[in-house]
Amino acid sequence: MNLKLSRLARRTTLAIALCLGTGLTAAAEKPRAGDHLPGQELTARTLYQLLLAEIAGARGQIGLSTQLYLDLARNTRDPRIARRATEIAIFARNVEASSQAARLWLEIAPDSADARRILSGVTAGGNATLADVQVQLARALATHPERLAQNLLGLNRAIARLDDKQAAQAMVMRLTEPYLELPEAHFARAQAAMIAQDPMEAMAAIDTALGLRPDWEPALLFKAQVLQHAGAADEAVKQLEAAIARQPDNRNLMVARGRALVGAKRYEEARAEFRRLLEAAPDDRELLFAAGLLALQLNDNADAEAQFGRALAAGHPEQDLIRLHLGQIAENRGDGTAARQWFDQVGQGEHRAEAVIRSAQSLVREGRLGEARRLLQDAPGDPPARRRYVLAEAHVLRDAGQHAEALDVVETALRASPDDIDLMYESAMLAERLNRLKLMETRLRRVIALKPDHAHAFNALGYSLADRRLRLQEAEALVARALELAPDDPFILDSMGWVRFRRGDAADALRHLERAYRIRQDPEIAAHLGEVLWSLKRRDEAERIFTEAQAAHPDNTLLRDTAQRLRAK
């Protein structure tokens, strides 16, 4: 027999065995509890439909496979086929078929907890009402006491597709009300609260869970996550250290402490923690990967390279991400050839576009702009990847001072995708550099129309007007809107400071610029801050800002020109 045909036959026979328990498949898996099996004989027609459905799925025709299984489930009324139809429909991301199959499955096997749970999850993303979902989940919790703890822990997964996270949290609160003597109920409440961005409620619930089951590892780990999310990474470390003192051999808690140390930016301590863990498990690929990331954070490229190499050899699942890091390390030491060899090894997955762009940037650093452009132009990819390549080509041209050529590249791409926000924003920024203000404003206003919460579009337009002393009142209104959308963005704060300075209020300008510079020591913010200080006769402070910023950014044109202009007065 042909080898491929033989394998297909074996796979199909296995699929049938998993679906039918009578006739030719008496050796199939044992029926699940709650599955009421029909006295169904395996007819030639049923066998043919099963074969057809499996072959369609194997060939990637998931829609056809879904429909065939759904028809077969309706005809046979077999819960195992209904289960299979549901699984295939979910895999195909066909919400309507998933809902039909899951409802049929529950109709055939009304006591099946799996059917009820999956139906709740499917309908949570479809057209069912919240009340329908809640009834299904409440029934699943009440009718299977032997699985109550497990089902409570799965509640948030079952309703993960609900868009309204506050409504989902309220539902979890109601569903867990009868079971508050169980720590799993409070754990579910804590999870729902975190998903709904309510860390205080999450902390209260997880503390209650730990009160009912002290030193419960999942709750301890979750509490540490809640603390880190709330910005209390040092407290998370403290809590984990107390738990480790009570459970000194708990490796999961030690790993969590290492991660919490990273969250607290205590990188050397975190590195020491992961090194201790590696002594006990030198081939642990996750620990090796974490150690590599920490070494990279600490600018220890040699150690990072060694740890990433070991993680790669140990079969870490993030092979392509590791290759990206190894390429960057080679680039950092000036070995562009080795860097590009690593980037070239990145497969056709989610990291491929990043690898191509980094290879192009590496070529540019060697003065090979033409080769970099050809690499970006010729690289295959889906539309999102192609857009990234266009933007990367525009950036390398912009950095080379070829702004008009960069604008041509973006404008060509825009003709094919006229409402692409990223391309429009890039076009506007390039037009601004070329002093094509009408094109810049047209593009930015279109971005704002399509995405009214695009803070940087408001900011860019407002700053450009203010910098040219045009329509200052309107410029301030635009930047004020940007600041409402992103109140802690240092560049928007800088823009507001510059607008206020242009409008004659140096004192208020200084307030915004000092705050911006505290957040980010950017050379252009330094240039604006220095100029405002100079205007306020605080020249010693201005000189200090200029000197420090120029030492860190000696090639910044705006900073250099501003300092020279003011000193020449």
Buried (B, 14 or more C-beta within 10 A) or exposed (E): EEEEEEEBEEEBBEBBBBBBBBBEBEEBEEEBEBBEBEEBEBEEEBBEBBBBBBBBBEEEBBBBBBBBBBBBBBEBBBBBBBBBBBBBBBEBEBBEBBBBBBBBBBEBBBEBBBBBBBBBBBBBBBEBEBEBBBBBBBBBBEBBEEBBBEBBBBBBEBBEBBEEBEBBBBBBBEBBEEBEEBBBBBBBBBBBBBBBEBBEBBBBBBBBBBEBBEEBBBBBBBBBBBBBBBEBBBBBBBBBEEBBEEBEEBBEBBBBBBBBBBBBEBBEBBBBBBBEBBEEEEEBBBBBBBBBBBBBBBEBBEBBBBBBBBBBEBEBEBBBBBBBBBBBBBBBEEBBEBBBBBBEBBEEEEBBBBBBBBBBBBBBBEEBBEBBBBBBEEBEBEEEBBBBBBBBBBBBBBEBEBBEBBBBBBBEBBEEBEEBBBBBBBBBBBBBBEEBBEBBBBBBBBBBEEEEEBBBBBBBBBBBBBBBEEEBEEBBBBBBBBBEBBEEBBBBBBBBBBBBBBBEEBEBBBBBBBBBBEBEBBBBBBBBBBBBBBBBEBBEEBBEBBEEBBEEBEEBEEBBEBBEEBEEE
